[in-house]
Amino acid sequence: MTAPIVITMGDPSGVGAEVSVKALAARDPEIRAATHVIGDRDTMQRAAHACGIDLPILAPGDAGDGIRVDHVAVDGLPGKFGVLDPACGEAAFRYIDHAVKLTSSGKAGCIVTAPINKEALNAAGHHYDGHTGMLAHLTGSKSSWMLLASERLNVVHVSTHVSLKDAIGRATTERVLETIRTGDRHLKRMGLSAPRIAVAGINPHCGENGLFGTEDDDAIRPAVEAAQAEGIDAQGPISADTVYHRAYNGAFDLVIAQYHDQGHIPIKLVAFDSAVNVSLGLPIDRCSVDHGTAFDIAGTGKANHVNMLSALDYATAMVAAKR
C-alpha cells in the first residue's frame, strides 16, 4: 500500500481547515482516501459545515468515503475561527511534528502544509521563522531552501526570512553554489534532464562593473562559474529586472533569487493563486500552499482552495518521482 500524503491543518483559527476540506471534496474518492489531514476533528467538521460539504469526517482507518483526519488533541483551542491564540500556535506545531515523524518513518509519503500564524507559533514558545526553519530543525537538517513552483516560473531563494541587510551578507559564493546545485538536483528528479538555471544578480544591473557594488562579481559570478564547471547549465549573474521576464517566457527553467522579495514578488504577480512552496534540502518531502491564515475570512467558507489543489498535485508528482 502506498503511504498517504498528509496535510497538516495549520493554525486552527485560520483557513487551513477550509481549504483542506474543499480540496479533498474536489478529489476522486480513491485519491481522497489516500490523503489524510493531521489536525483537529472538530475544527474540520466546522469547516466542512461552513463550506456546505457533507462528507463525513473519518479516522484514517475507517471504511467508506469521507475526509480522513488523524486527530491530534490539543487543550485550550478557542473553538472558533479568526482569533490569534497561543493554543493554536501549539496545535500547528504539534500537527507538523506528527507529520514529520510519520514521513521520516515511511508511514507518509509527503507533507502538504496549510498556513500557520508565526505570531501564534512564537506565542506558544516555538521560535521559528516559519515552516521551513521548523522542518529543518525537526529533521536535523543543516540547510534548507524554499522553491516557489508554478507553471511558467520557478524560483529558489538563497535566503528568505531575514532582513535585506542580512540577506546580502548571506549571498556568499558557497551558499549561492549550493542553491544552484539543490535546484538542479530537484528539477532533474522531477524529470528535467538538463535544467536551464538563471542566477539573478543582487545589485541593480549586477553592479554595473562595480559602479553599484561588487557583490555580483565577488560572490555570485564565481558560484555560477563553479556550477558550470560541474556540468550544470547555469547562467549569470543576470540583472533581476529582466531575468524573471525571460524565464516566464521560456528561456530558463529556474531562477535563483538572492533574497525573499526578489523571488516572491514576480511569483505572486504571475501565479498568486497557483504557486506552490516546496522545501528542498530536507530528508523528507514537503510542499505547501503559498498564502497565509487569512483570519479575516476564516470560517466564512469563502477561502479559495485552488492553491491547495496545486500543492496536492505537486506532492503527488514528488511521490511518483521518488518511486
N, C-alpha and C positions, 0 to 999 in steps of 0.2 A: 504493500500500500504506500502511495506517495505521501510524504509528510505534508501537512496542510500549510498554507500560507496563513499567517496570523496577523490580525490588525490590532494594534494597541489603540484603545478607545480615546486616549488623550485626556485632557482635562474634562472631568465630568460636567463642568458648568459650561463648556464650550460646544461647538458644533460637531465635534468628532463623532459623537453617537449618531447624530442625524445623517451625516454624510456616509457613515458606515452602513446604516440601515438602508438608505436609499440606494447605495451602490450595490449592496448584496441583493436587494429586492429586484434589481435590474439584471442580475446574472441568471444563467440557466441553473436549474436545481442541482445538477451534479457538481457544477463549479461552486455554487453556494455551499454545498455540503463539505467541500474541501477547503473552505475558508472559515477560520474561527476568529471571533472577536475576543480579545483579552480585556476585560473591563468589569463594569458593574451591571448586573442583570436588570435592576430596577431602572437605572438610567437608560438602558437600551429599550426597555419597554415603554418608558415615557417618550423617548424619541420616536419610536415606531408609531405611537398614538398621535404625536404631533404631526407626523408626516402622512398620516392616513394609511399606514401599511399594516395589514392584518396578519402577516406571517408570524407564527408563534416564536417565542424566544426559547430556544432549546439549550440543553447542555451538550458538550462536544460528543458524548457517546450516545445521545438519543437517536432513535429512528425517526424517519419521516422528514418532510420538507419544512424548513424553517431557518431561522438565523441562530447559529450556534455561538453561545457566549461562555467562555471559560471565566467563571466568576472569581474575582479576587476581592475579598472582603476588606473594606477599609472603614474604620469608625469615623463618625462625625461628618460624613458627607452632607452638604446642605439640602439635598433633595430637590433642588430647583436649578434652572439654567440661568446663566448671565451674571453670576456673582464671583468675585475674587475671594478665594478661600484657601488657607494653607492645607486643609484636608484634601482638597482637590489636587494640590501640588504633590502631596504624599501619594495619592492614588495614582497619578500619572507616572510617578517614579516606579511604583510597585508593578504597574502593568508592564512597563518596559523591562524591568529587572526579570520578571517572569518570562517575558518573551525571549530575552537573551538566553536564559537558561534552557528553554525549550529548543531554540535554534542551535545553540552550541552543542547540545546533546544529540542533535539529529532528529528530534521529535517535531520540529517545524522546519519548513524549507526556506522561508524568507519572512522578514518582518516588514509590515507596512504600517507606518506610524501616522495616526491622526494628530492634530495640533495640540501642543501643550502651552501653558502660560508660564513664561520664565519667572515672573514675579511670584506667582503662587508656588512654583517649584522651589525657589530660593527661600520663600517664607516658611516652607516645610523643612528647611535645613539641608536641601540638596543644591549645592552651589555649583551649577553648571551653566555654561553659556547657551545651552540648548541641547537638542537631541544628539548631535554629532559628538560633542565633548563627553556627554554622558555615556554613549555607546562605546567610545574609545576607552573610557575608564572601566566600564563593566566587562569589557572583553580583554583588558590588559594590553591594548594597542598603544604603541608609542606615537603613531601618527595616523591621521585620517584626513580625508579630503571630501569636499562637497561637489558633486556633479549635479548641475541642473540640466535635465534632458528634455528635449522637445522634438517635434517632428522635423524642424528645419534648422534648429540651433541648439548646440550642446556646449556647455561651459563648465570647466573645472577651475576652482579657485585655489590660488596659492595660500591665501589666508581668508578668514571670514569674519568672525565676531571679535574684532579688535579695532582700536582706534586707527584712523588713517595714518597717523604718525608711526604707530607700531607696525602697521601693515607694510610700510616702506622698508622698515628695518628687517622684516621677515622675508622679504623678497631676495633671499640670498641665492647664489648660484646653485648650492646644494639643494635647497628647497624647491626652486624652480625646476631643476633637472628631475627631481623625484616626482614632482607633479606631472611633468611630461610623461615620464615612464608609467606612472599609475594610470593616466588617461589612456595611453597607448595599450596597456595590458587589458584594460576593461573593454575597450572597443573591439579589440581582437577577440576577446571572449564572447562578445555579443555578435560576432560574425563578420566584422570588417577585417580583411586580410592585411591591409596596409593603410591604417588610418592617416588622414592628412590633418596635421595638427598645426594651428597657428598660435603663436605666443604673443599676447598683447604687450606693448610697452607700458612702462609705468609713468613716464613723463609725457607732456604734450609733444607730439611729433617725435617720440622716442628720444627726447633730449636735444634734437637738432644739433648733433655733433658737439654736445657739451654746452650749448647756449642755455638750455633749460634743465641742466642737471646731467650727471654722468652715470646714474644708476643703471640705465639700459645698456650702456657699453661695458660697465664694470661687472655687472652681476648677471643680467638676463641674456645678453648675447653669448657669453661663454657657456651658459646652460644649454642654449639651443645648439651650439656647435658640438657640445659633448653628446647630446642626444643624436644628432646627425651621425656622429662617429660610431654610435651603437646601431645604426641602421634604421633609426626612427625617422619617419618623414615629417620633420618639424621645420617650420619657418618662423623667423622673427629675430628681434622684436619688430612687431608691426604696430603702427600707430593705432591706438584704441578707437579713434574717431572714424576709422574706416574698416577695421578688421571684422567687426560684427556684421556689417552690411555685406561684406564679401562672403563670410561664412553662411549667412542666411540665404544667399543666392547660389550656394553650392560649391564655393571654392575650397572650403575646408569642412572636415567632419567634426572638429572640436576646436574650441578656443580656450587657451589658458589665460584666465583673468588673474590679475595681480592682487586684487582685493575685493571685498564684498560688493560694494555698489557698482564697481566696474563690470562685474558679471551679472548681477541681479537686474540692473536697470534694463539692459537690452532684452533679457529673457522675459521679464514681466511686461515689457512693451509688446512683444510679438506672441507670447504664449502664456498670458496671465492665468487662464483657466485650465491649461492642459500640461504645463511644465511639471516634471517630477523631480523631487530632490532625492538623490541617490548617494549613499555613503560608500566611499571607496577606501581601501586600505584596511578594512576590518576583516577578521576571520569569519564573519557571518555576513549574510546579505540583508540589506535594509534599504527600503525606499520609502518615500513619504509624499503626502500632499505638500504643496508649496503655498500654503496660506495659514492664517492664524486661527485663534479660537473664536473670533467674531462674537464676543459676548453680547453685542447689541442685537443680534438676530437669533441667538441660540434659543431653542425651544419653540420657535415660531413655525418650523417646517419649511422655511424659505432658503436654507443653506443649499448652495449648488454642489452637487456630488460629482460633477464631471471630472474634477481633479482627482478624486478618489478612484474613479474608474480608470483613469490614466495610470495611477500608481499601481493598481492591481494588475493591469495589463503588463506594466514593466516588471513587476515582481514575477509574474508568470513566465515572462521571457528570460529572466535571470535564473529561475529554477530550471527551465528547459536547457539553458546554456550550460548550467552546472552538470546536468545529467549527460 
